[in-house]
Amino acid sequence: MSTSTALPAAPQHSAAAGIACVVGGIFFLTLSDANAKWLGSSYNPLQILFLRALIALPFVATLAFWLGGRRVLRTAHPGLHLIRGAINVVSAYCFYLGLRLLPLAEATAIAFAAPLFVTALSVLILKERVDAKRWLAVLAGFAGVLIVVRPGTDAFQAATLLPLVTALLYAVMMITARGIGRGEGMLTTTLYIVLGQLVCSAVALPWVWVAPALDDLPYFGAVALFSTLGLALITQGFRIGPASVVAPFDYTGLIWATILGWIFWREAPDAYAYLGALFIAGSGVYIAVRESRAKTKGRRPGKG
């Protein structure tokens, strides 16, 4: 993640510390998802998203101003940030709705197809070149999605398409980030994605709002706190650790989702779900490591 916003100098690379941050960050994100699943039985996903953004925004803004100062507010792409916020809301809406209808681990596994869509869209939209080995990894990952979703069989559930839409829209959001360019840093884009989520989810509130029960307020707070903390830790992990080393640990989310799903809902994915998740995670890890190594080689003298 390249940033031009004034950030403290990145610490010397530390693989162990980077892995610890990513694993911890993914754990907190999964906790956030588990709380959202809990709330999903009583509240519309758009209300959960609105309160998540409303609670998280002060923390994100404070962190952004502390690290980057007022310059984090400067953007040449307000319209694009708003569009990305809308895409993020629809993407998260589909995922939260999927959490209501599917086991936590199954929804998480399907959503992890996002890197596969990023690779495919980078070719179709950005005209980037992808070698044959990465295409094979993408195909293997989509084969994993088919194993989990099982279209055309009695086990197929239409709800499995929701986290798949999430993965596709998340990939679109990552691709649109290229339009922002290097002139705006990570702090700026993070601040505006939360602000965009708040604005876009607020539009539908009059139709979905239900007064939150007092006992549910801690769960709303947990969704916001854990998601913010998780993203901060993951960002730090990629700053201090080599990307090719820390990226595969994103997929520890499948382990956390399985454990939390069993503890709170006694969910036990079947063998097909585990096999499909293995294909998705394996292909995602391969793509992440191969792309990171390609970028590293590209920075060496004589490589341009």
N, C-alpha and C positions, 0 to 999 in steps of 0.2 A: 504494500500500500504506500504509494508515494504521496508525500504531503509537502506543500510549500508553506503551510501555516507554521508559525514559529512554535516548534516543539523542542523539548529538551533533547539533547543529543542521545541517540539510541545507545543503550548499554552494549558492551561487548557481547557478541553472540554467546549464548549459553543454552545448549540443547536441553539439558535437564530442566532448567528454570522455564524455558519456553514450553516444553511438554507439560509441565505442572500447571502453567497458566491456562493452556488450551483445555486440558482435561478438567480443571476446575471450572473454567468458563462454560464448557459444554454441560457440565453437571448442573450449574445454576440455570442455564437455558432450559434444560429438561425439567427442572423443578418449576420453572415459570410455566412451561407447557402443561405440567401436571395440575397446577393450580387453575389454569385456564380451562382444562377439561372438567375439573370439579365445578367451576362456576358455570360451565356451559349448559348444565342441566336446568339452570334457572334464569340465565340471562342471554340475550342476543350477543353473538360475537362482536358486533359493532359497538355495543356498549362496553364490552370488556376492553376492546381496542382503544376506545376513547378514554376510559379511565386509566388504562395502562399508560397512554401518552401523556395525559394530564398530570399524573403522579410522577412520571419519569422526567418530564421536560425540565423542571427546576434543577434536578440533579445533573442532567446532561448539559444544560446551559451553564451551570456553575463550573463544571469540569472544563467545558470548552473555553470559557472566559479566563479561567485560572491558567490554563496551559497556553492559550493563543491570544488572549486579549480581545479587544473590540473588533479586530480584523476578521475574526471568524464570522461576523455578520455580513461581510462583503461578499456578494455573489453577482455574477454576470448572467446567471441562468435561473431567475426566480420561477419562470414558467416550467422549466424542466424539473426543478425541485418539486413543484406542485404535482406535476404528472407522475413523478416517481413516488410521491407520497400516496397518490391515488392507487397506483399499481400495488404498492406495499399494503394498503388497506384491503384491497380485494384479495391479494395473496394470503394475508394473515386471516382474513375472514374465512376463506375456504379451508385453511388449516384448522382453525378453531372449530369450525362446523364439522370437519372430519374427525376431530378429537371427540366430539360429542357422540359420534356414531361408530367409531372404530376403536380397537385397542390402541393404547398409546404407542407401543412398539411398532405396530403395523403402519400407523400414520407417519411415524418418524422415519421408518425405513423408506417409504415411498417418496417422502419429501426430500430425502437425501439424493434423489435423482437430479437435483438442480445442477450440479457440476456437469452432468451429461448434456443437459440442455444448453448450458453456457458454451460448451465446446461446439455443439452443432450450430447454435445461433451465431457464433463468432465467424463461422465459415459462410453462412447464408447471408448475414447482414454486414459484417465487417470485412468479408473477403479474406480472412486470415487462412493461412495454410495449416492443415492438420495432417500429420503423417499417418500411414496405414496402421501403425501399432495403436495410436490413440483412437482411430476410428473403430478398431476391433474392441478396444476397451469400452467405448461408448455403446457399441452393439451388445456387448456382454452385460453392461449395466441395464440397458433397456430390456434385455432378456430376463434379468432379475426382476424388473418391474412387472413384466408379464407373469412371472412365476408367482409373485405376491398377489397381483390383481386377479389373475386367472379368468380373463374374459371368455365368455362362451360356455362356462361350466356352471354347475349348480352352486359352486362356492363363490361365484362372482357377486360382489356388492357394488352398487352404483356409487356408494359413499367412498370407495377406494379411488375414484376419479378426483375427489376433492383435493387430497394432498398432492396428486399429480399435477393438477392445475396450479397449486401453490408452487411446486418446483419450477414449472414453466414460467410463471409470472416473476418469480424471484430471479430466474435467469435473465428475463427481459430487463428487470430493474438493474442487474449488474451490467448488462450490455449498454443500457442508456447512460450509465455512469461514465462511459467513454466520452459522451458528448459534453461532459463538464470540463474535461481536460485537466491539465496539471496545475492550472492557475488557482484552483481551490483545493484546500487540504481536507484530510479525513475529518477533522473536527467540524469544519463547515458542513460537509455532506451529512455527517451524523446528526448535527443539530437540526438541519433542515428536514431530514427524513422523519425525525420525531415530530417536528412542528407540522410537517405535511400530513402525517398520520393523524394528528390531533384535529386539524382543520377538516380533512376529508371525512373522517369518521363522525365529526360533529354534525355534518349535513343531514345524516339520517336519524339523528337522535330523537327528534319529535315522534317518529314512528316506532321506535324500538325501546325507548327508555322505560325502565322499571326502577322504582325507588329501591336502592340497595338495602338489604337487611343489615342491621348493625353487626351481626355476627359474621357477615360476608366481607366486611371492609378489610380485615387483615388479608384475605385471599386476594383481593384486588391489589392491595399494597405489595403482596408477594409477587404477583405477576410482573408488576413494574420494577420492583427492586431486583429480583433475580434476573430478569431479562437485561436490565441495564448493567448489572454487575457482571453477568456472563459475557456480554459483548465487550466490556472493558477488558476483562481478563484475556479473552481470545485475541483482541487487538494487541495487547501487551505481549502475548505469547508469540505472535508473528513478528513483533518488533525485536525481541531479544533472542529468538531462536531461529535457526535456518528453516525456511519455509518447507523444504523437502523433508525435513525431519518432523516438524510439528504438525503439518497439514493432515497426515493420516489419523491423528488422534481426534480429529473432528468426529470420527465415526464411533468413538466411545459413547456417543449419544445413544446408539442402539442398545448398548449394555445398560445404561442408566434408565432408558425408557422401558426396557424389559423388566428391570428390577422394580421400578416404581409402579409400573402397571400391575405387576403381580401383588405387591404389598397393599396397594390401595383398592384395586378392583378385581383382584384374583384373575387377571388376564394372563392367558398362557398361549402365545402364538403357536400355530401348528408347524410341522416340519417344512411345509412349502414356504411359509413366511420367513423362516430362518434361512432356507436355501436362497430365496430371492434376495434377502438382505445381504447375504454373503456376496452374491454377484454384484449388487449395487455398491456395497462398501469397497469391494476389491477393485472394481473399475474406477471408482472415485479416487481411491488412494493412488492407483497407478497413474491416472491423469495428472493429479496434483504433483506427484514426485517428478514425473517426466517433464511437465511444463516448468517446474521450478529449476530443474537441472538445465533445461534449454535456455532459460533466462540467464542463469549463471554463466553458461558457456558464452552467451551473446555479449556479456560484459567484459570478457577477457580481451586483452590487447590483440588486435589483428582480426577481431570478429565484427568490427563495426560498432 
